[in-house]
Amino acid sequence: MEKPEVFSEKKDLITTITLNRPERKNAVRYQTLVMIANEMAMAAEDEETRVVVLTGVPGSFSAGADLKEGMEGDEPAERMMELTTRTAQKIITWMVTMPKPVITKVDGPAVGFGCNLALAGDLVIASERARFSEIFVKVGLATDGGGAFILPRLVGLRKAFEMIFTGEFIEGKKAEEIGLVTRVVPVADLDRVVDELAQKLARGPRRAMAATKAALYRGLHGNMMEVLEMETKAQINAVKNGEFTEGAMAFIQRRDPDFRNI
């Protein structure tokens, strides 16, 4: 049975969401975005999911917006653009705000919205053949998918201007050097590395990681006092919910902690 253009699979507390339009290099149309948003929402709310992995079928993460199909719709261009960008906003919002680690696994090109979709992951693991481009300027568009927010915080304002104004491609190793991605690995190792990382996070203290994720994102646009207060509350909650007790006892007993049932 042929799989839909976006599908999810759950195994060992990990939900993997896969873009599946290989004939279009996983370019996204409006319907694709709706499907991604729905899968993200379900994964965020699923109590049995502790880690989310977002990827594309091998060889391409996403070529960005499917301009051909977008131009051929019955809706007026302005209305279609608003629908697609608003839906794209929902996806990025789910990724950033869900209290679970989100890993983006990037193999091949990640272009335009596909680039910003990849960069919205908490952790971005890329293959050596991954390529990133804020290609919007080449088709007369401004950035979307949070690129104007995410990019300068990763690579600095000057490099962000260069990437956005030129639409240049950043290859895998260069992307790692400038802080665009977490790690770059050989193509043959990509699945294994991401799987091992996802399993490690799935075994971790989910409440502590959720609180840390929220504090990190607040730190991007808040102030030090807000983050200090969030950290204090998170530490108190860790004692209340038992994660600290298990972690401390495991450390003392020189064993691996088991947070799965906490």
C-alpha positions as a printed Julia matrix, in Angstrom:
262×3 Matrix{Float64}:
  0.0    0.0     0.0
  1.38   3.38   -1.03
  2.13   5.7     1.86
  0.63   9.23    1.99
  2.73  12.3     1.34
  3.14  12.78    5.09
  3.07   9.82    7.46
  4.13   9.04   11.0
  5.47   5.92   12.7
  5.81   5.34   16.44
  8.34   3.04   18.05
  9.93   2.97   21.52
  8.42   6.33   22.61
  9.67   8.0    19.42
  7.34   9.33   16.71
  8.92   9.87   13.31
  7.11  12.15   10.86
  8.22  11.7     7.26
  7.65  13.91    4.22
  6.98  11.57    1.3
  6.89  13.38   -2.04
 10.09  12.07   -3.64
  8.93  13.04   -7.13
  8.89  16.69   -5.95
 11.91  16.41   -3.62
  9.48  16.65   -0.71
  8.31  20.11   -1.75
  5.27  21.14    0.27
  1.92  22.34   -1.0
 -0.92  23.6     1.17
 -2.34  20.11    1.73
  1.11  18.88    2.74
  1.43  21.63    5.33
 -1.96  20.77    6.79
 -0.89  17.15    7.12
  2.41  18.08    8.79
  0.61  20.4    11.21
 -1.86  17.66   12.13
  0.89  15.09   12.68
  2.84  17.56   14.85
 -0.25  18.33   16.93
 -0.98  14.63   17.49
  2.64  13.87   18.41
  2.73  16.82   20.82
 -0.4   15.64   22.6
  0.41  11.92   22.59
  1.39  10.81   26.11
  3.3    7.83   24.7
  5.53  10.02   22.51
  8.59  11.43   24.22
 10.66  12.43   21.19
  9.63  13.62   17.71
 11.82  13.14   14.64
 10.98  15.03   11.44
 12.58  13.92    8.19
 12.06  13.38    4.47
 12.33  10.25    2.4
 16.05   9.66    1.79
 17.81  12.0    -0.6
 15.9   15.18    0.17
 14.59  16.87    3.3
 12.36  19.4     1.51
 12.72  21.58   -1.56
 10.42  24.13    0.1
  7.14  25.38   -1.3
  5.79  23.62   -4.38
  5.5   26.77   -6.49
  4.1   24.93   -9.51
  1.08  23.57   -7.66
  0.73  26.76   -5.65
  0.38  28.82   -8.82
 -2.19  26.44  -10.34
 -4.79  26.49   -7.55
 -8.28  27.97   -7.85
 -7.84  30.34   -4.91
 -6.55  33.9    -5.54
 -2.75  34.06   -5.09
 -2.96  36.35   -2.06
 -5.45  34.09   -0.29
 -3.42  30.97   -1.06
 -0.25  32.63    0.23
 -1.96  33.55    3.49
 -3.33  30.03    3.97
  0.03  28.41    3.37
  2.06  30.8     5.55
 -0.44  30.63    8.41
 -0.32  26.84    8.31
  3.47  26.93    8.17
  3.37  29.1    11.3
  1.35  26.43   13.09
  3.96  23.79   12.29
  6.88  25.87   13.56
  4.89  26.83   16.67
  4.15  23.19   17.48
  7.83  22.29   17.06
  9.09  25.07   19.3
  6.44  24.94   22.02
  5.79  21.21   22.45
  7.35  19.98   25.73
  9.31  17.27   23.91
 12.61  17.22   22.06
 12.22  17.61   18.29
 15.01  16.27   16.09
 15.15  17.13   12.4
 17.0   14.56   10.31
 18.24  16.26    7.14
 19.46  14.35    4.1
 19.91  16.27    0.86
 18.53  19.75    0.14
 16.56  21.81    2.66
 15.45  24.86    0.73
 13.26  27.87    1.51
 10.56  26.83    3.94
 12.22  23.42    3.96
 15.36  25.08    5.31
 13.52  26.87    8.11
 11.5   23.74    8.88
 14.77  21.88    9.38
 16.28  24.66   11.5
 13.22  24.73   13.78
 14.27  21.42   15.27
 15.74  21.52   18.77
 18.51  19.32   17.39
 19.42  19.24   13.69
 21.35  16.2    12.5
 22.41  16.39    8.85
 24.15  14.13    6.39
 27.23  15.21    4.48
 25.09  15.73    1.38
 22.68  18.07    3.17
 22.41  21.56    1.64
 20.63  24.56    3.13
 19.36  27.63    1.31
 17.13  30.61    2.18
 16.18  30.77   -1.46
 13.23  33.16   -1.05
 14.95  36.18   -2.6
 15.41  34.3    -5.88
 11.65  33.99   -6.3
 10.83  37.47   -5.02
  9.72  36.5    -1.51
 10.62  37.41    2.04
 11.45  34.63    4.48
  8.76  32.52    6.14
  8.66  29.67    8.63
 10.41  31.77   11.26
 13.62  32.13    9.29
 14.09  35.79   10.2
 13.91  34.83   13.87
 15.8   31.54   13.88
 18.66  32.24   11.48
 20.36  35.25   13.13
 20.24  33.45   16.47
 22.11  30.52   14.97
 24.71  32.16   12.75
 24.65  35.85   13.74
 23.05  38.83   12.05
 25.66  39.41    9.31
 25.73  35.81    8.11
 21.93  35.68    8.26
 21.74  38.74    5.99
 24.16  37.11    3.57
 22.23  33.83    3.44
 18.85  35.52    3.05
 19.9   38.25    0.6
 21.89  35.91   -1.67
 19.98  32.63   -1.32
 23.35  30.86   -1.35
 23.6   27.17   -0.52
 25.44  26.13    2.62
 26.86  22.63    2.34
 26.81  20.08    5.17
 30.24  20.57    6.77
 30.08  24.36    6.39
 26.64  24.3     8.03
 28.17  22.57   11.04
 31.11  25.0    11.19
 28.88  28.1    11.35
 26.46  26.61   13.87
 23.56  26.1    11.48
 23.16  22.45   12.5
 23.98  20.34   15.54
 26.03  17.68   13.8
 26.95  16.41   10.33
 27.52  12.7     9.76
 28.15  10.43    6.76
 25.01   9.51    4.81
 25.4    5.85    5.78
 25.44   6.76    9.49
 22.53   9.22    9.54
 19.73   6.81   10.5
 21.82   5.15   13.2
 23.01   8.41   14.76
 19.53   9.91   14.87
 18.01   6.7    16.22
 20.6    6.48   19.0
 20.11  10.13   19.91
 16.32   9.85   19.9
 16.45   6.72   22.1
 18.79   8.47   24.53
 16.42  11.43   24.83
 13.38   9.16   25.13
 14.99   7.55   28.19
 15.68  10.94   29.75
 13.71  12.89   32.39
 10.87  14.21   30.26
  9.67  16.88   32.69
 13.16  18.25   33.26
 13.84  18.37   29.53
 10.5   20.04   28.86
 11.26  22.73   31.43
 14.75  23.22   30.02
 13.42  23.56   26.48
 10.93  26.2    27.59
 13.65  28.1    29.47
 16.05  28.01   26.52
 13.46  29.45   24.15
 12.41  32.05   26.7
 16.07  33.01   27.0
 16.17  33.87   23.32
 13.7   36.71   23.68
 13.22  37.19   27.43
 15.53  38.45   30.14
 17.83  36.85   32.68
 15.46  37.28   35.62
 12.64  35.46   33.79
 14.91  32.53   32.98
 16.27  32.35   36.52
 12.72  32.15   37.86
 11.79  29.44   35.35
 14.87  27.44   36.32
 14.06  27.72   40.02
 10.52  26.45   39.51
 11.78  23.63   37.3
 14.25  22.46   39.96
 11.53  22.42   42.63
  9.21  20.47   40.32
 11.97  17.95   39.6
 12.13  17.17   43.32
  8.33  16.93   43.56
  7.8   14.63   40.58
 10.57  12.18   41.47
 12.92  12.71   38.51
 15.62  14.19   40.74
 15.24  11.39   43.28
 15.72   8.73   40.61
 18.6   10.62   38.99
 20.42  11.19   42.27
 19.97   7.59   43.45
 21.21   6.27   40.11
 24.28   8.5    40.36
 25.03   7.32   43.9
 24.45   3.67   42.96
 26.52   4.04   39.78
 23.78   2.84   37.45
 21.83   4.34   34.57
 18.72   6.22   35.71
 15.32   4.92   34.6
 12.89   7.8    33.99
 10.47   5.86   31.8
  7.71   5.5    34.39
  8.1    8.87   36.09
